[in-house]
Amino acid sequence: MEKATFKTSYLAVRPERVEGGTANCGTVSKKKGTLYIVSTPIGNLEDITLRALRILKEVDLIAAEDTRHTLLLLRHFGIQAPLTSYFEGNEMKKREFILSKLNQGDRIALVSDAGTPGISDPGYRLIRLAIEHEIPVIPIPGPSAAITALSVSGLPTDAFLFKGFLPNKSKRRRDLLKQLEEVKETLIFYESPHRLSETMRDILEVLGDREIVLTRELTKIYEEVLRGKVSEIRNRIGEKKRKGEITLVVSGRTRKRDGETRQKTYGEHR
């Protein structure tokens, strides 16, 4: 049997028009560089896009949340590019350095540890700074843990609310959950495995025994997806410490009797 052949089709637009033609303002100096927001895999390295690989090869500098982590990615794909760190602790100093490079005409790729930059990391402040200085900001789309978790949750996806990491302290965490009590949209949180048990307890007592999906290590070897009621998942995980990246997807307020369910839950779990 003759082997099937596939031909890749592209838009009939020159690559440089696509990359540099979408500016934030109608009058952008051609001397200014470009800031690329490059999404990288959240686990499985095969999830990186061909476009992301090309951009990482072509840019003058890569600003990475963790240079050691990004270096592993670059080495895997045989990419040699200058790296600089850009994270929560040094952003004030580094963003001025990066801005000066962009103003000199350099092309810079912003990457996070994993997923899409600007989501629960300081990347958005650099992006905002570039926009204010009329520097083109170009998205290179790809993986995001929040969207990946939502896509396999089985919960409504037409409207959702992403709240990033929940507060470390129980009181602040419960206060935030209380504010979300009446929200009908599907809720998405990131959480540390070290406080997962406490967070599940707070969700149960504040929001009630709703549907929840716990995802861990998505796209990695030990990928895990647990679906069920909050009480069921809490019992399944117990007090055992889990490792890896965790995303929680919680159903929104969908029943008029949520308040009664929550009162019953309080009595059962106190």
N, C-alpha and C positions, 0 to 999 in steps of 0.2 A: 504494500500500500504506500502510495506517495505521501511523504511527510508534509503536514500542513505548514504553511508559512504565514507569518504575520507581519504586517507592515505598520509601523507606528506613524500616525498622522499628527501634524502639528498645525497650530494656527498660522496662517500666512502672514506672520508679523516677524520682523527681525528681532532676535533675542534682546538686543540692547534697547529696542523701543519698549519691549515689555518690561524690562528690569528698571530702566531709568526714566520712563516717560510718565509715570504716575506720581506726580509731585503733590505736595500738600498745598501749594500755592501756585497761581498762574505764572508768577515771575520768579523762577528759581535760577540762581547763577549756575552756569554749566561747570564752573570751577569747583563747586561743592561736590562732596562725595555722596555715598548712598549707605544707609543703614538697612541691612537685611535682617529680618526677624526669622531665624531659621529653626524650625521644629526638628527635634531629633528623637530617636526611638525611646520609648519608656521601658524597654526591656529587650525585645527581639531586634537585633541589629538589621534584620531584613526589612524592617518597616521604614527605613529611611528612604526618601524619594531620590530619584535620579537628579532632579533639579537641586535638591539640597546638597548632594555630593558635588555637583558642578560649582555651585556658589561657594562652598567651603574651599574648593580648590583654587578659585579665582580671586577671592578677596585678599586685601592687603593685610588684614588683621582679623582675628577671631576673639571676641570678648566673651569669656566663659565664666559661668557661675563657679565651676570647679575645674581648673585647668588640668588636674590629674585625671579626672573622669573623662573630660573631652579628649585628652591626649590618647586615651585608650581607643576611643571611637575613631580618631583620625588615623592612628596606626593600623587599625583593622582594615581601613579602606585605602591605605597607602597615601594618605594626604599629608603633605608637609606645608604648614602654614604658621605664621607667627601667632602666638597666643598671649593674651593678657587677662588677668582676673577681673571680674566685675561681680561683686556679691554684696550682701547687706552691710557687711562691716567696712567696706572700702569704697562704697558707691559715690560718696561725696567727692572724694579725691579723683577717682577714676573716671567719672562721667565728664569732668572738665577736660581730662586728657583725651578721652575718646572724641569729645566734641571738637577739640582742636584738630584732631586727625581728619575728622569729617569735613571741617572747614577748609582743610588743605587739599581736599579732593580724594581722600582715601575711601575705599570701599570696605566696610566693616560688617562682619556677621555677628549678631548677638545670639548666643545659645545658652540654655539653662542646663542643669544636670541631666534632665530628661524631659521630653515633651515640648510644649510650646512656651517660649519665653514670654514673660509678663504675667503669667498666671501664677499667683501666689509667690512671686519673687520680685525684686526691685527693678526688673527690666522695664516696667511701664513708665517709670520716672525718666529713664534715659530716652525712651521713645517720645515722651512728651517734650523733653528738652530739644530733641532733634526737630520735632514739628514746629516748636516755637522759633527755631532758627532756620526754618524753611529748607530743611534738608529732606530729601526724598526718603521715605520709609517704606520698604517693600516687604510684604509677607511671603514667606516660603512655607506654606502650610504643611501640616503633618500630624503626628500623634499628639493626643492630649489625654491624660489619665481620666479626667472628669467625663469627657465625651465617650471615651472607650467604655468606662463603667456603665454609663447611662445606656449605651447602645445594647448591652447584653442584660440589662436589669429586668426587662419585661414590664417596667413601670412606665406611665405616660411620658412621652418625650416631646409633646407639642409645646409644653411650657415647663420650664424648670428654673430653679434658683440655686446658683453655685455660691457657697459661702466660704470656700477655702478651708483653712485649718480652724478647727474649733479652739476656743481659749484653753489654756493649760489648766487654770484653776476651776474647780467644780462650780463655785458660785457664779463666776462670769460665764461659764459654759451654760449653766442652767438659765441664767438671765437671757442669754442670746436665744436659746431654744424656746423660751417663753415668748419672745418677740415673734417667733416663727410659728407659733401655735395655730394661728388662723390662716396661714398661707396654704393655698390650694395647689400650688405648683409643686412638682417633684423637687425634693431637696437633695443637694449633693454636698458632701463634706470630705475633706481630706483628714486623716487622723494618724497619729503616731501609734505604733503597736504597743508601746509601753503604757498607754493610758486607755486602751481600747475597752477594757472591762468597765472602767468607771464611766466612760462615755456612753456605753450601751445602757448602763443603769440610769444615767441622767436622761437619755432619750426616752426610755421606757416610762419613767416617772413623770416627765414633763409633757411629752407628746402623746403618750399612750402606746398601746400595743399595735402599732401600725405595721404595714408591710415594709420590709427593709431588705436591701441587698448589700452584702459585704463582699467586696472584691479585694483580693490581695495578690501582689506580684503579677499583675496583668501582663501578658505576653511573655512571661519568663517561665523557667522550667517548673517552678512550684506554683503556677497560677492556680488560684482558688476563687470560686464564686459560690457564696452561700445565700440562699433565698428563703424567706419565711417571715414569720412575725418576729418582732423585736425580742419577745420573751423566748421564742424558740431558738433564735440565733445566739442569744446571750447564754442560754443553757448549753448549746453545742460547743461554744468556744470556752466556756468556763472561765477559770482564773489563769489558765495557761498563757504564758507570754508568747505572742506570735512575733515573727520577724517579717520585715519587708514593708513595701509601700501599700497603704490601705486607703481605699475610697469607699465611702458609705453613700448609698442611694436610698432615700427614705420617701415613702409616699406622702403626698400632701394631705391636707384636711379634706376628707371626702364624705364623712358621715356626720349627721346631726348629733349622733349619740357618742361622739368622741369624748365629751366631757364625762359621761357616765362610765365609759370604758376606762378612762383614766382614774376615776375615783375607785373603781373596782381594783385596778392595778395597784394603786397605792396600798390598799388594804392587804393584798396578797403578798406584796414584796417588801413591806416594812420590816 
